[in-house]
Amino acid sequence: MNQRLTHHILPNDFIKGTVPETSLVYYVTNKSSEKNKVQFNQNLLCFLLEGQKEVISSNNKLSFQSDNMLLLLSGNTLMTERTTIDNNYKSILLFFSDNFLTDFITKNNSKGLSIDIKVEAVANLFPKDEYIINFEKSLLLLQNKINRNQNLIKIKCEEIFSYLSEKYPSIWNAIITSISNNSNQLQFKQFINQQTDWNLSVDELAFLCNMSTSTFKRKFSEVFNTSPKQYFIQQKMKRALALLQRNKRPSEIFIELGYQNLPAFSNEFKKHFGFSPKEHKIKFELLK
């Protein structure tokens, strides 16, 4: 970051072009700064390596050094960074969007989530125990490769999410609640994914959400970045593949997935994967 600026937007200032849903930044400076205005467009996990950091948010003030990890929710903060006596300041910044976190929660069906938990602060400190220290080291090992592997950043995010949810369930649930209350995406995603096996139409889903069909489609596109039709086809095909690998016959699967007949299912499957359900079953049997 340019030290002469008084207002920073993160992670945008670090990234050229479109900001991904997760990103990893290795931040180094030899100059201290005092109460910089920082607008966080995504949430942050900060692993401080050298120096001292102070964060002032709307309802909290925290000061910490390298023995703690910071989890900071998106929003505006005043941020102070102080170098060591040798003028060193180093940190690893792991950014993630609300959408990425809600995807993780939906996929993993987080246990114990309570929507009644009051969020005490948008910034939380976690002591660097042995696990977090080793996780931090693993991020350092990726420093020269990480920009070429976005999928690896997502995997590392999910790893630390899983650990925090088990180690600090009440704090983690409060963080989830805060994010889901801000975006309302979590409840919508959970509702949609509960209906994937029910073979409901878009009009029926819109009715259950108390929305017009056009509003539902617009909301769906914002949350899932695709149309309802394409999303449900993808989900059906994933399920079809899993059922075939469990030795279910295509003649059984098409009924379970809500297709009118076997040819309609087979054509959709082949269009999606490039081979028919029968061809897949033969290949799968040969690989056993």
Buried (B, 14 or more C-beta within 10 A) or exposed (E): BEEEEEEBBBBBBBEEEEBBBBBBBBBEBEEBBEEBEBBBEBBBBBBBBBBBBBBBBEEBEBEBEBEBBBBBBBBEBBBBBBBBEEEEBBBBBBBBBBBBBBBBBBEEEBEEBEEEBEBEBBBBBBEBEEEBEEBBEEBEEBEEEBEEEBEBBBEBBBEBBBBBBEEBBEBBBBBBBBBBEEBEBBBBBBEBBEBBEEEBEBEEBBBEBEBEBEEBBEBBEEBBEEEBEEBBBBBBBEBBBEBBEEEBEBEEBBEBBEBEEBEEBBEBBBEBBEEBBBBBBEEEEEEE
